[in-house]
Amino acid sequence: MENQRVRKAVIPAAGLGTRFLPATKAMPKEMLPIVDIPTLQYIVEEAVASGIEEILIITNSNKRSMEDHFDRNYELEERLKAAGKNDLEEMIRHISDMVNIYYVRQKEPKGLGHAILCTKSFIGEEPFAVLLGDDLVVNEGGEPALKQLVGAYNEKRTSVVGVQRVPMDEVNKYGIVEPQDKNYDPDKRRIKLKGMVEKPSIDQSPGDLAVLGRYVLTPEIFDLLETQAAGKNGEIQLTDAILRLMDIQTVYAYRFEGTRYDVGDKFGFVKATIDFALKRPELKDELSAYIKELASKI
């Protein structure tokens, strides 16, 4: 494994999306669009830009539309071509051509750790990436968040979790890492870990570095997930398995650069939609004028 590069990624997408009901009654939350591009496509594009060659998406029986989105649609392509809309035809075809995507169903809702365990036969004995679809990260002019973690893995050849600082009054919403050195340099990007605490109270939190949906893991994690006892809500927690992984190998946090949007939260989703729309030349001026008009009335 020492010379193996990170070429496979896993995207867990089997959740029910209850926070976005009723929209998610018929549409997977991962397919809700930021302007006109599904959230899941942004996650896939980040993986591809980070050097990933194969992606396994973990789904459930109600998420066929995700498979359709990344598949070829010959009828649509031919109609666009016949109408002279070659730019749209090329865009649609590119979606299905950019990377090899596979699918596996998580047959029971047993948590993120169980979902990752479902990918064992796909990953084999390779290091691999995990990207959670609720965390959308943009790093304009710099490396994608996952690529930064892959770089950290290449230097240390051990598991890396992506983190960013969060306000102390919000630490109870996240998994918080505990640095091995309590006096670590706060400006360092790569930090050796001692532990992790899932959603701690403010007074019991080991810090303000929250795990935010990006991981590079070594295949040893699968042996631990197979023997991991159920944790909170009776689910197999990935955090618990990573804690046990620290007993057999060094695990690092990497404080990645970029603006992170929690698109699993309604306000985070609206914020991402507005920010992404403001970057569109065809929408920027009109939307800016509308926002100023609204602001004048508040």
N, C-alpha and C positions, 0 to 999 in steps of 0.2 A: 504493500500500500504506500510505501514511502515515496515512490515516483509517480503514483497515480494522480492525475489531475481531476478536478471536479467537473464532470461532464453530464451528470444526471441531476434532475431536480424533481421535487415532489411538491404539489400544490394541493393541500387539503381543502375540499370544497363540498363536503357532505352535510354541512349544517342546514338547519331548516330556515334560517333567516327570519325568525319570529319578530325581530325588532322592526322589520320592514313590511309586516303584514298590513293591508291585504295584497300589496304588490307582489309579494313573494309566494302567494298562494298558487300562482301559475307560472311564475318566472323565478329562476334561481337568483338569489341576491347578488351572486357573482356576475350576473348578466345585466344588472341594472347599469344604465349608461352614465358615464361622466360626459356630458354633452351628447356625443353620438358614438362613443366607443365604450364597450362593456368594461367594467373594472377588471375582469379576468384577463382581457387582452392586454391591458397595461402591465399586469403582473407577468404574463408570458413574455412580453417584449423586454421587460427588465431582465428576465432570465436569459433570453437569447443574447442581449447586449453584454451579458456577463460571461459569455462563453459556453453556456449550456447547450448541449446537442440533443438531449432527449428529456422529455417531461412526462411525468405520470400525474394525472389529475385524479384525486380520490373523490368519487361522486356517490350519489344514491339513486334510487330508481326514478326520482322525479326531476332529474337534471339532464335529460337528453338534449336539450337545446344547446348546452355547452359543446357537446360533440358535434352538433350540426354547424355551430358557428365556425369551428376550426376545420371543417370538412370542405371539400369542393362542392360548389353548387353550379353545375354546368349550365342548367337552364337559365339561371340569373346571369351568368357570365355571357352567354350567347345573346341574351336580350340586350344587355348593356352594350355589347360590341355592335349589334345591329343598329342600335340607336345612336351610335357614334360617341358613346360615353366611355371612351377608352381609358380615361384616368380612373373612373370608378371600377371598371372591369379589372384593371391592373391592381387596384387596392384590394378588391375582394379576393382575387387570386393569391395575392401576397399573404393574406391571413392564413391560408391553408398550406402555404409553402415554406413558412419561415422556420419551422422546427418540427421534429417528429414528436407527436403527442399520443400518449396511450392513456387508457382509463381503467380504473378498478373501482368496484363498489364496496363501500364500507357497509356491510349488511346489518350491523347493529350500531346504535349511537353510543359507543363506549368511550368517547373522548379522543383528544388529539393524539395521545400516545398510541392508542389502539389503531387510529387511522394511519399513523406512520408505520406501525407494525405490518399493516396490510401491504406495504410496498417492499417487503423484504426480498421476495423472489425477483423483483424488478431491479433492485439496487445491487444485490449480490454482495461482493466483498469490496465495494468501492466507497470512497467518501462521496457525500451527496449534499445537495442544498435543499432547504425547506423554505418556501415562501408562503406566508399566510395572506389570504386575499383581503382581509380587513385592513391591512396596512399598505397604503399606497405611498411610495416614496419618490420624490422628484429631486434630482441633484443637477440642475442646469449648469452646463459647462464643466461638470466633473463626472467621475465614475459613478455608475449605478450603485445603489446600496449593496446589492448582492456581490457585485464585482469587488467591492472593498473588502468584504468578508472572505471572498475566495483568495484575495491577495494575502490576507492575514493567515489563512490556512496554509498557503504555499510557503510561508516563512516558517511556521511552527509545526506543520503536519499533525495538527490535533484539532479537536472540535472548537468551534467558535460560535458565539451567540451575538447577534446584533443588538446594540443598546443605544439609547439616547437618554439625556437627562429629562426628567419630568418635574413639575412643581411638587414640593413635598406634600401638599394637601391633596395630591392625586395618586400617591404611591399605592393606595389601597385598591387601585384599579388594575395593577400590573404585577407581573413577576419582577422582583427587584433582585439584582445580583449583589453579592457581597465580595468585594475585592479581598484578595489574600493579604495585601498590605493596606492597613487602615490609613496610612499616610501616603497613599499613592498620589502621583502627580495628576491633578485633575485635567491637565491639558493633554495627557497621553491618550492615544487612540486605542491601543491594545492593553488590556488589563487582565492579569492572571486572577483567577477566581478561587475563592474559598467555599462559597455556597450560593444558594438562591432561596428566596422566600417568596411564596406565592401570595400576592395581595395582602401585604402586611399592614397593620395599623401604623399610623404615623409615628407613634412613640416606639414601635418595635422594628421599624424599617432600618436595614443596614446602610441605606443611602438613597440616592435619587436616580440611579441608573436602571432604567426599565428595559426589559426584553421586549422588542417591538417587531416581531413577525419575520425575522430573517435568521437563518441558522445555516452553518455548514457542520455536518456531523460525520463522524467516522462510523463504520458498520458495526462496531462493538455495541452501539446503542440497541441493536435488535435483540441481542441476548438478554439485555437488561429489561427491555420492554416485554419480552416473553415471560419473565418471572416477576414483573412489577405488580404489586398488590394494588387493588383499586383504591383510589383516593377520594377526593371531594366529589360528591354527587355520584359515587359508585363508579367513577370513570378512571381509565388508565391515563395518568397525567404524564406528559412528556417532561415537564419540569422535574418530577420525582425521579425519572430515569436518568436525566442529566446530572442530578445530584449524586446518584450512585456511580455514574460515569466518572465523576471527579475522584473517586476512590482508586481508579485504575489508570487514569491518564489526566494530564493537565488540561483544563478547559479554560479558554480565554473569552472575555467579552471584547467586542470591538465597537467603539463609539463611532458609528458611521455618520458621514456627512449627508445632508439632504433634508428637505422639508417633508415631514411625514403627515399623512392624512389618515385619520381613523374613519374609513368609509363604511365600517360596520355600525357606526353611530350616525344618527340622522343629521345632526348639526355638522359633523365631520364630512358627511357626504355632500351636503349643500355647500359647505365651504370649498370643497374640492371642485365642485361643478362651477362655482363662480370663478375661482382662480384659473381653472383650465379654460373657461370661456373667454376670460380677459386676455389670454394668450393667443386667441384665434383672431387673425386679421379681419375676418369677415364679421366678427361679433364685437370686437374690442370697443370701437367708438360708440356704437349704439348702447351696449351694456354699460359702459362708463357713464354715459349721459343719464341713463335710467337710474343708476345707483346714486348719482349726485342729486337727481330729482327726489328720490326716496329719502336721502339723507336730509334734504332741506325741509322735509315734512315731519321729521322726528323731533 
